[in-house]
């Protein structure tokens, strides 16, 4: 595995994560599963997808929720086909896990701590032994290029299922944090193609202030900054336009503190006044 070439390829889509990419590549090279931990919008999924693309390997995804079963991950027998063919390979519908194992791809388990414990336990054998046994189907052995990446959000531990020690014992942990300042500006510029650097700087500043503002329990991520920049670069730079765009992008991405006697709109617009409007027309 040529780490330098893969990192160069990843850098076309990711900035400031070379060290994390190197660790993930080394883990993949040694069949060590990876857990990427970070709050929403820190780039967990994008990092996994970019690495898979750079490695030219297929990407198979499941999302953790209370309805996810090990059958969804591994696959199942199709009843009409079983009636016709019996319990054979042709009557079995492969799931993301077995597809990744058979085809040498990435098994990407998003928000793993939101899935039932039985689903997590069901993939432990694939992580550890690199094979699983499915009743009436048989053994599935992992292709040499099979690897797995899991994500979890530390701010969403409440209401989630505790992960077994055996899971963390088998994995390495990568932590991602919100980008700020110049790094965030570079990412927004890369993702939007916007040439208006002063606009990008203001959008990034506004986004960071939503995370620091005491009116909010949680603020917005760089994903919001990318969306707002994409809107504003094509819109007239008037106060009303900015306010409308800000509300449309951020109102669903911030969470108001329960003790605050203001609306989300009022809190967002207070921040917007301090960041944008000294240099923007009131018309």
C-alpha positions in Angstrom: 0.0 0.0 0.0 1.5 3.3 -1.1 0.5 5.6 1.7 1.8 8.8 0.1 -0.2 8.3 -3.1 -3.4 7.5 -1.2 -3.0 10.5 1.1 -2.5 12.7 -1.9 -5.8 11.3 -3.4 -7.6 11.9 -0.1 -6.3 15.4 0.1 -8.4 16.3 -2.9 -11.5 16.0 -0.7 -10.1 16.3 2.9 -7.9 18.9 4.6 -6.0 18.7 7.8 -6.5 15.0 8.4 -3.2 13.5 7.1 -2.3 12.0 10.4 -5.7 10.4 10.9 -5.6 9.0 7.3 -2.2 7.4 7.9 -3.4 5.7 11.0 -6.5 4.4 9.3 -4.5 3.1 6.4 -2.1 1.3 8.7 -5.0 -0.2 10.5 -6.6 -1.4 7.3 -3.3 -2.8 6.2 -3.2 -4.9 9.4 -6.9 -5.8 9.5 -7.6 -3.7 12.5 -11.2 -2.3 12.7 -11.5 1.5 13.2 -13.8 3.6 15.3 -14.2 7.2 14.3 -15.7 9.3 17.1 -16.9 12.9 16.7 -19.8 15.2 16.9 -22.2 15.6 14.0 -20.5 17.5 11.1 -16.9 16.7 12.1 -16.5 14.6 8.9 -16.7 11.0 10.1 -18.6 9.6 7.2 -16.7 11.8 4.7 -13.4 10.5 6.0 -14.5 6.8 5.6 -15.9 7.4 2.1 -12.8 9.2 1.0 -10.5 6.5 2.2 -12.6 3.8 0.5 -12.6 5.8 -2.8 -8.9 6.4 -2.7 -8.3 2.7 -2.1 -10.7 1.9 -5.0 -12.7 -0.4 -2.8 -16.6 -0.7 -2.6 -18.4 1.0 0.3 -21.2 -0.8 2.1 -23.1 1.1 4.8 -25.6 0.4 7.6 -27.0 3.0 10.0 -27.5 2.1 13.6 -31.0 2.5 15.0 -33.3 0.5 17.2 -34.7 -1.4 14.2 -31.4 -2.7 12.9 -31.0 -6.5 13.2 -28.1 -8.8 12.5 -30.1 -10.1 9.6 -30.1 -6.7 8.0 -26.3 -6.7 8.3 -25.6 -10.3 7.2 -28.4 -11.0 4.8 -31.4 -13.3 4.6 -33.1 -16.0 2.6 -35.8 -14.8 0.2 -38.9 -16.8 1.0 -40.2 -17.2 -2.6 -36.7 -18.2 -3.8 -36.4 -20.7 -0.9 -39.8 -22.2 -1.9 -38.4 -22.6 -5.4 -34.7 -23.4 -4.9 -34.4 -24.4 -1.2 -31.8 -23.0 1.2 -29.1 -22.3 -1.4 -26.7 -19.5 -2.2 -29.0 -18.4 -5.0 -31.9 -17.9 -2.6 -29.8 -15.9 -0.1 -29.8 -12.0 -0.3 -26.5 -10.7 0.9 -26.4 -7.8 3.4 -23.8 -5.0 3.7 -21.6 -7.1 5.9 -21.4 -10.2 3.7 -21.1 -8.1 0.6 -18.1 -6.3 2.1 -16.6 -9.6 3.2 -17.1 -11.3 -0.2 -16.1 -8.3 -2.4 -13.2 -6.9 -0.3 -14.9 -3.6 0.6 -15.5 -1.3 3.5 -18.2 -2.3 5.9 -19.3 1.1 7.3 -21.4 1.0 10.5 -22.7 4.5 11.2 -23.8 5.4 14.7 -23.0 2.0 16.0 -24.0 2.8 19.6 -27.6 3.5 18.4 -28.0 -0.1 17.3 -29.3 -3.0 19.5 -26.5 -4.9 21.3 -27.3 -8.1 19.4 -26.5 -6.4 16.1 -23.1 -5.3 17.4 -22.4 -8.7 18.8 -23.3 -10.3 15.5 -20.5 -8.5 13.7 -17.8 -9.2 16.3 -16.8 -12.5 14.7 -16.3 -10.7 11.4 -14.1 -8.2 13.1 -12.1 -10.8 15.0 -12.0 -14.0 13.1 -12.8 -12.5 9.7 -15.4 -15.1 9.1 -19.0 -15.7 10.1 -21.4 -18.7 10.1 -24.9 -18.2 8.9 -27.4 -21.0 9.7 -28.6 -22.9 6.6 -26.1 -21.0 4.4 -22.7 -21.8 5.8 -19.5 -20.0 6.4 -18.6 -16.6 4.9 -14.8 -15.9 4.8 -13.6 -12.4 4.4 -11.7 -11.3 1.3 -8.2 -10.0 2.2 -9.3 -6.4 1.4 -12.3 -6.5 3.7 -12.2 -3.9 6.5 -14.6 -2.2 8.8 -15.1 1.3 10.1 -17.6 2.3 12.8 -18.7 5.8 13.9 -20.3 7.2 17.0 -21.2 10.6 18.3 -20.0 11.3 21.9 -22.7 13.9 22.4 -25.4 11.3 21.7 -24.6 8.8 24.4 -27.9 9.5 26.2 -30.5 7.1 24.9 -27.9 4.9 23.2 -26.8 1.3 23.9 -23.5 0.7 25.7 -21.0 -1.0 23.5 -19.3 -4.2 24.8 -15.7 -4.1 26.0 -14.9 -6.7 23.4 -15.8 -4.2 20.6 -13.4 -1.5 21.8 -10.8 -4.2 22.5 -10.7 -5.1 18.8 -10.6 -1.6 17.4 -8.5 1.5 17.3 -10.1 4.9 18.0 -9.8 8.0 15.9 -11.3 11.2 17.3 -12.4 14.1 15.1 -13.2 17.6 16.3 -14.9 20.7 14.7 -12.5 22.6 12.5 -12.1 26.3 13.2 -10.4 29.4 11.8 -8.2 29.0 8.7 -8.7 25.2 8.5 -12.5 25.6 8.4 -12.2 28.4 5.8 -10.0 26.2 3.6 -12.6 23.4 3.8 -15.5 25.6 3.0 -13.6 27.1 0.0 -12.7 23.5 -1.2 -16.3 22.2 -0.9 -18.1 25.3 -2.3 -15.7 26.7 -4.9 -16.5 30.1 -3.6 -13.8 32.8 -4.4 -15.2 35.4 -1.9 -12.8 34.9 1.0 -14.3 37.7 3.2 -17.7 36.0 2.9 -16.3 32.6 3.8 -14.5 34.1 6.8 -17.7 35.7 8.1 -19.7 32.5 7.5 -17.1 30.4 9.4 -17.1 33.0 12.2 -20.9 32.9 12.5 -20.9 29.1 12.6 -18.3 29.0 15.4 -20.3 31.5 17.4 -23.3 29.3 17.3 -21.2 26.6 19.1 -19.9 29.1 21.7 -23.1 31.0 22.3 -24.6 30.2 25.7 -28.2 30.4 24.3 -27.6 27.1 22.5 -27.1 23.6 24.0 -25.5 22.7 20.7 -24.4 24.7 17.7 -23.8 24.1 14.0 -21.0 22.4 12.2 -19.0 23.2 9.1 -21.7 21.4 7.1 -23.9 24.4 7.9 -21.1 26.8 6.8 -20.8 25.0 3.5 -24.5 25.2 2.9 -24.8 28.9 3.8 -21.8 29.8 1.6 -23.3 27.9 -1.3 -26.6 29.9 -0.9 -25.0 33.3 -0.3 -22.5 33.2 -3.1 -25.5 33.2 -5.6 -27.8 35.6 -3.8 -27.8 39.4 -3.5 -25.9 40.6 -0.4 -28.8 42.3 1.4 -29.7 42.1 5.1 -33.0 40.4 4.5 -31.5 37.9 2.2 -28.8 37.0 4.7 -31.3 36.6 7.5 -33.6 34.4 5.4 -30.6 32.2 4.3 -29.2 32.0 7.9 -32.6 30.9 9.3 -33.2 28.3 6.5 -29.8 26.7 7.1 -29.2 26.9 10.8 -32.7 26.7 12.5 -32.7 22.9 12.3 -29.0 22.5 13.2 -28.9 24.3 16.5 -30.6 23.4 19.8 -31.8 26.1 22.1 -31.1 25.9 25.8 -34.3 25.1 27.7 -33.9 28.0 30.1 -33.6 30.6 27.3 -36.7 32.8 26.9 -36.0 33.5 23.2 -36.7 31.9 19.9 -34.0 30.2 17.8 -34.6 32.9 15.2 -33.9 35.7 17.7 -30.7 34.1 18.9 -29.4 33.4 15.4 -30.2 36.9 14.3 -28.4 38.4 17.3 -25.2 36.6 16.3 -25.8 37.5 12.6 -26.0 41.2 13.5 -22.6 41.1 15.2 -20.9 39.2 12.4 -22.4 40.2 9.1 -24.3 43.5 9.1 -21.7 46.2 9.8 -20.7 45.8 6.2 -24.0 44.9 4.6 -26.7 47.1 3.2 -29.8 47.5 5.2 -31.9 47.4 2.0 
